[in-house]
Amino acid sequence: MGARHAERLAEAGASVACFDIDGDAAEHVATGIRARGGTALAAALDVSDWEATLAASASAEAELGPVGAVVANAGVLGPIAHVSELDPADWEAVLRVNLSGVFHTAKAAIPQMRRHGGAVVLVSSISGLRGYVGAAAYNASKHGVIGLMRTLANELAGDGIRVNAVCPGWVDTPMFDAQVEIAGLDRAEAIRRWAPDQLIERLVTPDEVSDAVLWLLSGGARMITGVALPVDGGMLERTSAPS
């Protein structure tokens, strides 16, 4: 999803800073943007590291100017285990990326954004709006993102900064493939079983999440702040399994 958010923002005319713990992956996205005539830089960044996130933010400002739009997308799945079996180290590792990493990303951008306003989108999940067995760390981290979003929306509105979250359902990404592998299924079988969790019985595409992200960052959403927007094909509203 992060790659598509970056590419779509560049297509809309933004200069984009691409950060990823995999520096080669970030550079691949940035190179593609530049090849299409856009402006992009890339750097390896572990968002769980506050000092590194602050330094990356400062470097991006020096090259591209102060940030006006932020998408905090980095996330990890973590192991599938009941709380009674969950290793505390695994719990902490997931929260460091999925929650502290989002906090670091937003915090590093705030001083730049206060100069001229802007918008922030934090990527949560349907798992931030409901709980799933065996995913305590992931669920808790994504619930935490929504709490952080609501706090930031209140704290930053006076500075002309809007803050919202998107909550994707089953999205066709490498994280979905990782969940398939953990479940011991082949991909076709996983889609057959899991896509009907959504009222629209197919996987969400990364572009469909990006559509929501770009709208929330745009002037078209100028009166929208403090919202956790499901992009889930109706998963949250599914009241019974299809017959």
Secondary structure, 3 states (H helix, E strand, C coil): CHHHHHHHHHHCCCCEEEEECCHHHHHHHHHHHHHCCCCEEEEECCCCCHHHHHHHHHHHHHHHCCCCEEEECCCCCCCCECHHHCCHHHHHHHHHHHHHHHHHHHHHHHHHHCCCCEEEEEECCHHHCCCCCCEHHHHHHHHHHHHHHHHHHHHHHHHCEEEEEEEECCECCHHHHHHHHHHCCCHHHHHHHHHHHCCCCCCECHHHHHHHHHHHHCHHHCCCCCCEEEECCCHHHCCCCCC
